[in-house]
Amino acid sequence: MIQDYLAGELSVHLEELQQATPERAAVQDVTRLRHQVETGPLSGLATATVRAVAMADGLCWYSLEHGDTAAFARQARVGAELRQFGVCAHLLGGN
């Protein structure tokens, strides 16, 4: 039951990342990861969380490089929430 809750919570964070991302190809990458979280084995949640945080980080850098500060601000907020979720759920290390 707890694993299902964690998968649902990760999916919600990924949806927020989708909405904060104006770049179409990146949205497709986030969509694929979200689909994997929703349909894949629960044992893959830690790996998916690491990928989600890395995606958020990459999207932030992309937005900064392209001068899109509004997208950066949204992505940074979602990225911070993803990281906090991962640490609290013991899906990421605390560093």
C-alpha positions in Angstrom: 0.0 0.0 0.0 2.8 2.5 0.9 4.6 1.7 -2.4 1.4 2.5 -4.3 1.1 5.8 -2.5 4.7 6.6 -3.3 4.2 5.8 -7.0 1.1 8.1 -7.0 3.0 10.9 -5.3 5.9 10.6 -7.8 3.5 10.7 -10.7 1.9 13.9 -9.4 5.4 15.5 -9.2 6.2 14.4 -12.7 2.9 15.9 -13.9 3.9 19.2 -12.3 7.2 18.9 -14.1 5.4 18.3 -17.4 3.4 21.4 -16.9 6.4 23.5 -16.1 8.3 22.5 -19.2 7.7 24.4 -22.4 10.2 22.3 -24.5 8.2 19.7 -26.4 10.9 16.9 -26.6 11.5 17.3 -22.8 7.8 17.0 -22.1 7.8 13.7 -24.0 10.7 12.4 -21.9 8.9 13.4 -18.7 5.7 11.8 -20.0 7.5 8.5 -20.7 9.0 8.4 -17.2 5.6 9.2 -15.7 4.1 6.3 -17.6 6.8 4.0 -16.4 6.1 5.1 -12.8 2.4 4.5 -13.2 2.6 1.1 -15.0 6.0 -0.3 -14.1 7.1 -2.4 -11.1 7.2 -0.6 -7.8 10.7 -1.8 -7.3 11.8 0.8 -9.9 10.6 3.8 -7.9 14.1 4.7 -6.6 15.6 4.6 -10.1 12.7 6.7 -11.4 13.1 9.2 -8.6 16.8 9.6 -9.4 15.9 10.1 -13.1 13.1 12.6 -12.3 15.5 14.7 -10.2 18.1 14.6 -12.9 15.5 15.6 -15.5 14.4 18.5 -13.4 18.0 19.6 -13.0 18.6 19.4 -16.7 15.4 21.3 -17.6 16.5 24.1 -15.2 19.8 24.4 -16.9 18.1 24.4 -20.3 15.7 27.1 -19.3 18.5 29.2 -17.9 20.6 28.8 -21.0 17.6 30.0 -23.1 16.8 32.9 -20.8 13.4 31.5 -19.8 13.4 32.5 -16.1 9.7 31.8 -15.6 10.1 28.2 -16.7 13.3 28.0 -14.6 11.5 29.1 -11.5 8.7 26.6 -11.9 11.1 23.8 -12.7 13.4 24.6 -9.8 10.4 24.5 -7.4 9.2 21.1 -8.8 12.8 19.8 -8.7 13.2 20.8 -5.1 9.9 19.1 -4.2 11.0 16.0 -6.1 14.3 15.9 -4.2 12.6 16.4 -0.9 10.0 13.7 -1.7 12.8 11.3 -2.7 14.8 11.9 0.5 11.7 11.7 2.8 10.5 8.5 1.0 14.0 7.0 1.3 14.2 6.7 -2.5 17.3 9.1 -2.6 20.2 9.6 -0.4 20.2 12.5 2.0 23.1 14.3 0.4 
